[in-house]
Amino acid sequence: MKRLFDVFLALMASIILMVPIALTALAVRLTSKGPALYWSDRVGRHNRIFRMPKFRSMRTDTPAVATHLLTDPSRYLTPIGPFLRKSSLDELPQLWSILKGDMSFVGPRPALFNQDDLIALRTEQGVHELVPGLTGWAQVNGRDELPIPQKVALDAEYLRRQSLWFDVRILWMTFVKVLRRDGVAH
């Protein structure tokens, strides 16, 4: 049921957001060197690595680490990078990952391939059994501001409580947070 919900919603969102997606891709290309998309190696279900697309909000010479690990993240942002991140427009290409089955709309955010501490804690809690999501329980309860153990505790809570109605609640909370631009680090 969840997969059917994801495919239906991703197809509808792709159609509705076709123009904003095209305009965002064009804006990225016009304001910085390099491709519009950045393909990031992420950890999926069962700790399998997959390639996740995002609109590029950082320069092409940015180290492949979590943003909070960069000494001065703002120095790597493209001219429209801050806007893309605050508006969450950089996440739109992940509709492809949802359609492909690498991601779901709701689940734990996919870790970077080199976030060993996060991956280990999630595996210990059984969270690695879940398909990662565009948004999740941890996202709506702090997003980038949460320390890793707290993020994993919320992911584990989602594992225990998951249901279609809980997913709908998380999607609604995400929509509200994106409109308010809550919890975005950079």
C-alpha positions in Angstrom: 0.0 0.0 0.0 2.8 2.4 0.9 4.6 1.8 -2.4 1.4 2.4 -4.4 0.8 5.7 -2.4 4.4 6.8 -3.1 4.2 6.1 -6.9 0.8 7.8 -7.2 1.9 10.9 -5.2 5.3 11.1 -7.0 3.6 11.0 -10.4 1.1 13.7 -9.4 3.8 15.9 -7.9 6.0 15.5 -10.9 3.2 16.7 -13.2 2.1 19.5 -10.9 5.7 20.6 -10.3 7.0 20.2 -13.9 7.3 24.0 -14.5 9.0 24.8 -11.1 11.4 21.8 -11.7 12.3 23.1 -15.1 12.8 26.7 -13.9 14.9 25.6 -11.0 17.2 23.5 -13.3 17.6 26.5 -15.6 18.3 28.8 -12.7 21.0 26.5 -11.3 22.7 26.3 -14.7 22.5 30.0 -15.3 23.9 31.0 -11.9 26.9 28.6 -11.5 29.2 26.4 -13.5 28.4 22.7 -13.6 25.4 20.5 -14.0 22.0 21.3 -12.5 21.8 18.1 -10.6 24.2 16.7 -8.0 24.1 12.9 -7.6 25.0 11.9 -4.0 25.9 8.4 -2.8 23.4 7.7 -0.1 22.5 4.8 2.2 19.2 3.1 1.4 17.3 0.2 2.7 19.5 -2.6 4.2 22.4 -0.1 4.0 22.6 -0.5 0.2 24.2 2.5 -1.6 22.1 4.3 -4.2 22.6 7.6 -6.1 20.2 10.4 -5.0 19.7 13.5 -7.1 19.3 17.0 -5.8 19.5 20.3 -7.5 23.0 21.6 -7.0 23.1 24.3 -4.2 26.8 24.1 -3.7 29.8 24.6 -6.0 31.3 21.6 -7.8 34.5 21.7 -5.7 32.6 21.1 -2.4 34.0 18.2 -0.3 31.5 15.2 -0.2 30.7 15.4 3.5 27.7 16.5 5.5 27.2 20.2 5.4 27.6 20.6 9.2 31.1 19.1 8.9 32.3 21.8 6.5 34.4 24.6 8.2 32.5 27.4 6.4 29.6 25.9 4.4 28.4 29.3 3.2 31.6 29.7 1.2 30.6 26.7 -1.0 27.1 27.8 -1.7 26.1 28.8 -5.3 24.5 32.2 -5.7 21.0 30.7 -5.5 22.0 27.9 -3.1 20.7 29.5 0.1 17.3 30.0 -1.6 17.2 26.4 -2.9 17.9 25.0 0.5 15.5 27.3 2.5 12.7 26.6 0.1 13.6 22.9 -0.2 13.5 23.2 -4.0 16.8 21.4 -4.1 14.9 18.2 -3.0 12.5 18.1 -6.0 14.7 15.7 -8.1 14.2 13.1 -5.4 10.8 12.4 -6.9 12.9 10.3 -9.3 14.3 8.3 -6.5 10.8 7.7 -5.1 9.5 6.6 -8.5 12.5 4.3 -8.9 11.9 2.7 -5.5 15.1 3.8 -3.8 13.2 6.2 -1.6 9.7 6.8 -0.1 7.9 10.0 0.7 8.2 9.2 4.4 11.1 7.4 6.1 14.4 8.3 7.7 16.4 10.7 5.5 19.1 8.8 3.6 22.5 9.1 5.2 25.6 10.1 3.2 27.7 7.0 2.4 30.4 8.3 4.8 28.2 9.1 7.9 29.4 6.0 9.7 28.2 7.0 13.1 24.6 7.6 11.8 24.6 4.4 9.8 25.9 2.3 12.8 23.2 3.7 15.2 20.4 3.2 12.7 21.6 -0.4 12.0 21.7 -1.0 15.8 18.1 0.2 16.1 16.8 -1.7 13.0 16.1 1.6 11.2 18.2 0.3 8.2 15.2 -2.0 7.4 13.2 1.1 6.3 13.2 2.7 2.8 14.6 6.2 3.3 12.3 9.1 2.8 12.1 12.6 1.3 10.9 13.6 4.8 10.5 11.8 8.1 9.6 12.0 11.7 13.1 13.3 12.6 12.8 15.9 9.8 9.6 17.4 11.3 11.0 17.3 14.8 14.2 19.3 14.2 15.7 18.5 10.8 19.3 19.6 10.6 19.3 20.9 14.2 19.1 17.5 15.9 22.1 15.6 17.2 22.6 12.2 15.6 21.4 10.1 18.6 18.2 12.1 18.9 17.6 11.8 15.1 18.1 8.0 15.3 15.7 7.8 18.3 13.0 9.6 16.2 13.8 7.3 13.3 13.3 4.3 15.6 10.0 5.7 16.8 8.9 6.0 13.2 9.8 2.4 12.7 7.5 1.4 15.6 4.7 3.7 14.7 4.6 3.6 10.9 1.2 3.6 9.2 -0.4 5.4 6.3 -2.1 7.9 8.6 1.2 8.6 10.4 2.8 9.2 7.0 0.0 11.6 6.0 0.5 13.5 9.3 4.3 13.7 8.7 3.7 14.9 5.1 1.3 17.6 6.4 3.8 18.7 9.1 6.6 18.8 6.4 4.5 21.0 4.2 3.9 23.5 7.0 7.6 23.5 8.0 8.7 24.0 4.4 6.3 27.0 4.1 7.8 28.4 7.4 11.3 27.4 6.4 11.8 25.9 9.8 15.0 23.9 10.8 17.1 24.5 7.7 20.8 24.8 8.6 22.3 26.4 5.6 
